[in-house]
Amino acid sequence: LAKKEFDDGDYLQAIEDFRVITLQFPGSTVADSAQFYLAQSYYHRDQFILAAAEYESLIRSMSTSKFVPQARYEIAMCYNALSPTSDLDQKYTLKALDAFQSFIEYQPTNPLVPQAEEKIRELNTKLAKKEYDSGVIYMKMENYRAAERQFNFVLEKYHDTEYADRAHLSKIEVAWGARRCP
């Protein structure tokens, strides 16, 4: 019944029914699928923190389940969904990065690894943009030493993003700006 509700898109009712199954029948043969679909129901309702917690519960308490590899990937997708634009706090971006890297380490042959690697590239680009933009702000404030530090950080940590080239160019601007200032 809970799976039918899930398939029909009635995620709120599915959450209630899957919760009953996980609490009343924790050792049953369907406990792992109920736990997984409970997490999936939260995910489909855009309740990503709750979904991640339920996926983590599955991994912790049912580590041999066939759903564990997918749950690892879904945890990363939850944090990815919570990752904000580059001008905001990047706590969830960092969590998503860690989760995708963990997924790849635990499941190196999983067919979802290429998607995880692409997400890692996107998240690294977002972090590079944040650092690069900070350097630009320092340049506008004529704090050239701090700007150079930011651009060097982008070059060291995010050398494989589009912001590395921008950081090189900005370092030239920093050097020019620093020479003009007394």
Residue pairs with C-beta under 8 A, 6 or more apart in sequence:
1 17
2 14
2 17
2 18
2 20
2 21
2 34
2 37
3 14
3 33
3 37
5 11
5 13
5 14
5 17
6 14
6 18
6 37
6 40
6 41
9 44
11 41
11 42
11 44
11 45
12 41
12 45
14 37
14 38
14 41
15 38
15 41
15 42
15 45
18 34
18 35
18 37
18 38
18 41
19 38
21 28
21 30
21 31
21 34
22 31
22 34
22 35
22 38
25 31
25 34
31 62
32 58
32 62
32 65
32 66
32 67
33 67
35 54
35 57
35 58
35 61
35 62
35 65
35 67
36 55
36 58
36 65
36 67
36 70
36 71
38 54
39 51
39 52
39 54
39 55
39 57
39 58
39 71
39 74
40 51
40 74
42 48
42 50
42 51
42 54
43 51
43 74
43 77
43 78
46 81
48 78
48 79
48 81
48 82
49 78
49 82
51 74
51 78
52 74
52 75
52 78
52 79
55 71
55 72
55 74
55 75
55 78
56 71
56 75
58 65
58 67
58 68
58 71
59 68
59 71
59 72
59 75
62 68
65 71
69 103
69 106
69 107
69 110
70 112
72 99
72 102
72 103
72 106
72 107
73 103
73 107
73 110
73 112
73 116
75 99
75 103
76 96
76 99
76 100
76 102
76 103
76 116
76 119
77 119
78 99
79 92
79 93
79 95
79 96
79 99
80 92
80 96
80 100
80 119
80 123
82 92
82 95
82 96
83 90
83 92
83 93
83 96
83 123
83 126
84 90
84 92
84 93
85 126
86 126
86 127
86 129
86 130
86 133
87 130
87 133
90 126
90 127
90 130
93 123
93 126
93 127
94 127
96 119
96 123
97 120
97 123
97 124
97 127
100 116
100 117
100 119
100 120
100 123
101 120
103 110
103 112
103 113
103 116
104 113
104 116
104 117
107 113
121 160
121 161
124 158
124 160
124 161
125 158
125 161
125 162
125 163
127 157
127 158
128 154
128 157
128 158
128 161
128 162
128 163
128 164
129 163
131 150
131 153
131 154
131 157
131 158
131 163
132 150
132 151
132 154
132 163
132 166
132 167
132 170
134 150
135 146
135 147
135 148
135 149
135 150
135 151
135 154
135 167
135 170
136 147
136 170
138 144
138 146
138 147
138 150
139 147
139 170
139 173
139 174
139 177
142 177
142 181
144 174
144 177
144 178
144 181
145 178
147 170
147 174
148 171
148 174
148 178
151 167
151 168
151 170
151 171
151 174
152 167
152 171
154 161
154 163
154 164
154 166
154 167
155 164
155 167
155 168
155 171
158 164
